Amino acid sequence: MYDNCNLCPRKCNINRNLNNGFCKNSNDIRIAKAYPHMFEEPCISYKYGSGTIFFSGCNLKCIYCQNKEISSGNYGKIISIERLSQIMLELQDKKCHNINLVTPTHFVQSIIEAIKLSRKNGLNIPIIYNTSGYESVDTIKMLDGYIDIYLTDFKYYNNEIANKYSKAYNYFKYASLALEEMKRQIPNNIFEDEILKKGIIVRHLVLPNNIDDSKKILSYLYNKYKNDIIYSIMNQYTVIEKLPFDELNRSITSEEYNEIIDYAYNLGIDNAYVQEDGTISESFIPKFDFEGV
């Protein structure tokens, strides 16, 4: 896979054994943190946290990314497949409810090998694939049987906006096709008590001055999936630095967010997580200090 890498829609066709792809990574696994994360959706973090592994690099270039230090700065430590499998087991030993793989797309082949090894050595908690949504269907098909929960973003409906903010003109096409494959693999949401064991959560981060695009996304998702997916409608957009697009240089207002929540409710969406106003000022950005690496 890494010889001529086409794992994501960028289709670099670069030999990542010798060079870095668009994601800024070679074939070496690079991570920045692995720890019990308490601020994911409640059915994921629950009491003891989600065992979250932050991979370095990304196949999107979101201008507003909150994790730029690792996504575009590529900050992280190189580890082996064997070490990645050990980290999964260590997170299980810490009573984490699941293993949460964050921006994992460009390391899928290595991750699959690590999952095989960790399961052989006793891993028995769900695996979460936490993605931007910008995925190749072929890559998602590779994950069939290895992933229990897809936690996927659905960022944009309008391709011009996707290109402007994330340099991904064809985002909607790939995100929608990838979600269809995810749903084929995991048709039902399965809970034990209040903990999600198998299923699909679709996140949408509401951006300031982009309310119409958010409405189109929710309308598309509801018309196709009704309440058979779990929605997570987020208001936590945070300005990290001054951006070249003035419309993004502020948080979303309560009025904007409430308009989206009302729209979702009127569509018929009731299987959803929403966030309170205080979330906007609360930092969800972890300190990338190699904890657990």
C-alpha positions as CSV (number, residue, x, y, z in Angstrom):
1,M,0.0,0.0,0.0
2,Y,2.8,2.4,0.8
3,D,4.7,1.7,-2.4
4,N,2.3,3.7,-4.4
5,C,0.1,5.3,-1.8
6,N,-3.6,5.9,-2.8
7,L,-5.1,5.4,0.7
8,C,-7.0,8.7,0.6
9,P,-8.8,10.7,-2.1
10,R,-5.6,12.7,-2.8
11,K,-4.2,9.6,-4.6
12,C,-0.6,10.8,-4.3
13,N,0.7,7.6,-5.9
14,I,3.9,8.4,-4.0
15,N,6.2,5.7,-2.7
16,R,6.0,6.5,1.0
17,N,8.8,4.0,1.8
18,L,11.0,6.7,0.3
19,N,9.1,10.0,0.4
20,N,6.3,11.7,2.3
21,G,2.8,12.0,0.8
22,F,0.4,14.9,0.9
23,C,-0.2,13.9,4.5
24,K,3.4,14.7,5.2
25,N,4.2,11.2,6.4
26,S,6.3,8.3,5.2
27,N,5.5,4.7,6.0
28,D,6.6,5.2,9.7
29,I,3.7,5.4,12.2
30,R,3.9,8.7,14.0
31,I,1.8,9.6,17.1
32,A,1.7,12.5,19.5
33,K,-0.4,11.3,22.4
34,A,-2.3,8.3,23.7
35,Y,-4.5,8.7,26.8
36,P,-8.0,8.3,28.2
37,H,-10.0,11.2,26.7
38,M,-13.0,12.4,28.7
39,F,-14.5,14.9,26.3
40,E,-15.8,12.7,23.4
41,E,-19.5,12.0,23.0
42,P,-20.8,10.5,26.3
43,C,-21.5,7.1,24.9
44,I,-17.8,6.9,24.0
45,S,-16.0,8.5,26.9
46,Y,-18.6,7.4,29.5
47,K,-16.9,6.9,32.9
48,Y,-13.3,6.0,32.3
49,G,-12.6,7.7,29.0
50,S,-12.0,6.9,25.4
51,G,-8.5,5.4,24.7
52,T,-7.5,8.0,22.2
53,I,-4.4,7.8,20.0
54,F,-3.5,11.0,18.1
55,F,-1.7,10.2,14.8
56,S,0.4,12.9,13.2
57,G,-0.3,14.3,9.8
58,C,-3.6,14.6,7.9
59,N,-5.0,14.4,4.4
60,L,-7.0,17.6,4.8
61,K,-5.7,21.1,5.2
62,C,-8.4,22.7,7.2
63,I,-7.3,26.3,7.7
64,Y,-9.0,26.4,11.1
65,C,-7.6,23.1,12.4
66,Q,-7.4,23.0,16.2
67,N,-4.7,20.4,16.1
68,K,-2.3,22.1,13.6
69,E,0.7,21.2,15.7
70,I,0.3,17.6,14.7
71,S,-1.9,17.7,11.6
72,S,0.2,20.1,9.5
73,G,3.2,20.6,11.8
74,N,3.5,16.8,11.9
75,Y,4.7,16.9,15.5
76,G,5.0,13.3,16.8
77,K,7.1,10.4,17.7
78,I,7.8,7.5,15.3
79,I,6.7,4.1,16.8
80,S,6.6,0.5,15.5
81,I,3.5,-1.6,14.7
82,E,4.4,-3.6,17.8
83,R,4.5,-0.5,20.0
84,L,1.1,0.6,18.6
85,S,-0.4,-2.7,19.6
86,Q,1.1,-2.4,23.1
87,I,-0.4,1.1,23.5
88,M,-3.8,-0.3,22.7
89,L,-3.5,-2.9,25.4
90,E,-2.2,-0.3,27.9
91,L,-5.2,1.8,27.2
92,Q,-7.4,-1.2,27.8
93,D,-5.6,-1.8,31.1
94,K,-6.5,1.8,32.1
95,K,-10.2,0.8,31.8
96,C,-10.8,2.8,28.6
97,H,-14.1,1.9,27.0
98,N,-12.6,1.7,23.5
99,I,-9.6,2.5,21.3
100,N,-10.1,5.8,19.5
101,L,-7.9,6.2,16.4
102,V,-7.7,9.9,15.5
103,T,-6.8,10.9,11.9
104,P,-5.7,7.4,11.1
105,T,-6.3,7.3,7.3
106,H,-2.7,7.5,6.1
107,F,-1.6,4.6,8.4
108,V,-4.4,2.2,7.8
109,Q,-2.3,-0.7,6.7
110,S,-0.1,-0.5,9.8
111,I,-3.1,0.0,12.0
112,I,-4.7,-3.1,10.8
113,E,-1.6,-5.1,11.6
114,A,-1.5,-3.5,15.1
115,I,-5.1,-4.4,15.7
116,K,-4.5,-8.0,14.6
117,L,-1.6,-8.2,17.0
118,S,-3.3,-6.6,20.0
119,R,-6.4,-8.8,19.6
120,K,-4.2,-11.8,19.5
121,N,-2.8,-10.6,22.9
122,G,-6.1,-9.9,24.5
123,L,-7.6,-6.7,23.2
124,N,-11.4,-7.0,23.5
125,I,-12.8,-3.4,23.6
126,P,-14.3,-1.7,20.5
127,I,-12.0,0.1,17.9
128,I,-13.1,3.6,16.8
129,Y,-12.1,5.0,13.5
130,N,-12.1,8.8,14.1
131,T,-11.9,10.5,10.7
132,S,-12.4,13.8,8.9
133,G,-14.6,11.9,6.5
134,Y,-12.3,12.5,3.5
135,E,-11.9,8.9,2.8
136,S,-11.5,6.5,-0.1
137,V,-14.2,3.7,-0.2
138,D,-11.5,1.2,-1.0
139,T,-9.6,2.1,2.2
140,I,-12.8,1.9,4.3
141,K,-13.5,-1.6,2.8
142,M,-10.1,-2.7,4.0
143,L,-11.2,-1.9,7.6
144,D,-14.3,-4.2,7.4
145,G,-14.1,-6.5,10.5
146,Y,-11.5,-4.4,12.3
147,I,-13.6,-1.3,13.2
148,D,-16.5,-1.4,15.5
149,I,-17.4,2.3,15.6
150,Y,-17.0,4.9,12.8
151,L,-16.8,8.4,14.3
152,T,-16.7,10.5,11.1
153,D,-16.9,14.2,10.4
154,F,-19.2,15.5,7.7
155,K,-17.7,18.9,7.2
156,Y,-19.1,20.4,3.9
157,Y,-21.9,20.1,1.4
158,N,-20.7,22.9,-0.9
159,N,-17.5,22.0,-2.7
160,E,-16.3,25.6,-3.1
161,I,-16.4,26.0,0.6
162,A,-14.6,22.7,1.1
163,N,-11.9,23.8,-1.3
164,K,-11.6,27.3,0.3
165,Y,-11.2,26.0,3.9
166,S,-9.7,22.5,3.4
167,K,-8.3,22.3,-0.1
168,A,-10.6,19.4,-0.9
169,Y,-12.9,20.4,-3.7
170,N,-14.5,16.9,-3.9
171,Y,-15.1,16.5,-0.2
172,F,-18.8,15.9,-0.4
173,K,-18.4,13.1,-3.0
174,Y,-15.9,11.2,-1.0
175,A,-17.4,11.8,2.5
176,S,-20.9,10.6,1.3
177,L,-19.6,7.5,-0.5
178,A,-17.4,6.6,2.5
179,L,-20.3,7.0,4.9
180,E,-22.4,4.6,2.7
181,E,-19.7,2.0,3.1
182,M,-19.4,2.5,6.8
183,K,-23.1,2.0,7.1
184,R,-23.0,-1.1,5.0
185,Q,-20.4,-2.6,7.4
186,I,-22.2,-1.5,10.6
187,P,-25.9,-1.2,9.9
188,N,-27.1,-0.9,13.5
189,N,-26.0,1.0,16.6
190,I,-25.5,-1.4,19.5
191,F,-25.3,-0.2,23.1
192,E,-24.5,-2.0,26.4
193,D,-25.9,0.0,29.2
194,E,-25.0,3.6,28.0
195,I,-21.8,2.6,26.1
196,L,-21.7,2.4,22.3
197,K,-20.3,-1.0,21.3
198,K,-20.9,-0.8,17.6
199,G,-22.3,2.0,15.4
200,I,-21.8,5.2,13.5
201,I,-21.6,8.7,14.9
202,V,-21.6,11.5,12.3
203,R,-20.1,14.8,13.6
204,H,-20.8,18.2,12.1
205,L,-18.9,21.2,13.3
206,V,-21.0,24.4,12.7
207,L,-18.8,27.1,11.2
208,P,-19.6,30.8,11.6
209,N,-21.3,32.4,8.7
210,N,-21.9,29.0,7.1
211,I,-25.4,28.2,8.4
212,D,-26.9,27.3,5.0
213,D,-24.2,24.7,4.3
214,S,-24.9,23.1,7.7
215,K,-28.6,22.9,6.9
216,K,-27.8,21.2,3.6
217,I,-25.6,18.6,5.3
218,L,-28.3,17.8,7.9
219,S,-31.0,17.6,5.3
220,Y,-28.9,15.2,3.2
221,L,-28.0,13.0,6.1
222,Y,-31.6,12.8,7.5
223,N,-33.1,12.1,4.1
224,K,-30.7,9.3,3.5
225,Y,-30.2,7.8,7.0
226,K,-33.1,9.2,9.1
227,N,-32.2,8.4,12.8
228,D,-30.3,5.2,12.0
229,I,-27.0,7.1,12.6
230,I,-26.1,9.1,15.7
231,Y,-25.7,12.8,15.0
232,S,-23.3,15.0,16.9
233,I,-23.9,18.7,16.1
234,M,-21.0,20.7,17.5
235,N,-20.7,24.4,18.4
236,Q,-17.1,24.3,19.7
237,Y,-15.4,26.0,16.7
238,T,-12.5,27.9,18.2
239,V,-10.3,30.6,16.7
240,I,-6.7,29.6,17.3
241,E,-5.1,32.3,15.2
242,K,-6.1,35.1,12.8
243,L,-7.2,33.6,9.5
244,P,-7.3,35.1,6.0
245,F,-11.1,34.6,5.9
246,D,-12.8,37.2,8.1
247,E,-15.9,35.1,8.4
248,L,-14.0,32.5,10.4
249,N,-12.4,34.9,12.8
250,R,-15.1,34.5,15.5
251,S,-16.9,31.8,17.3
252,I,-20.4,30.9,16.2
253,T,-23.2,32.8,18.1
254,S,-25.9,31.1,20.2
255,E,-28.4,32.3,17.6
256,E,-26.6,30.6,14.8
257,Y,-26.3,27.3,16.7
258,N,-29.8,27.4,17.9
259,E,-31.0,27.9,14.4
260,I,-29.2,24.7,13.3
261,I,-30.6,22.8,16.3
262,D,-34.1,23.9,15.5
263,Y,-33.6,23.0,11.9
264,A,-32.4,19.5,12.8
265,Y,-35.4,19.1,15.2
266,N,-37.9,20.2,12.5
267,L,-36.3,17.7,10.0
268,G,-37.0,14.9,12.5
269,I,-33.6,14.4,13.9
270,D,-33.8,13.1,17.5
271,N,-30.9,10.7,17.7
272,A,-28.4,13.5,18.3
273,Y,-25.9,15.0,20.7
274,V,-25.8,18.8,21.0
275,Q,-23.6,21.1,23.0
276,E,-24.3,23.8,25.5
277,D,-23.2,27.4,25.1
278,G,-20.3,27.0,27.6
279,T,-18.6,24.6,25.2
280,I,-17.5,27.4,23.0
281,S,-15.1,28.8,25.6
282,E,-13.9,25.5,26.8
283,S,-10.7,24.1,25.4
284,F,-10.9,20.6,23.9
285,I,-7.3,20.9,22.5
286,P,-5.1,18.3,24.2
287,K,-1.5,19.1,25.1
288,F,0.6,17.0,22.7
289,D,3.3,15.9,25.2
290,F,3.9,12.3,24.1
291,E,1.8,11.0,27.0
292,G,1.3,7.2,26.6
293,V,3.6,7.0,23.6
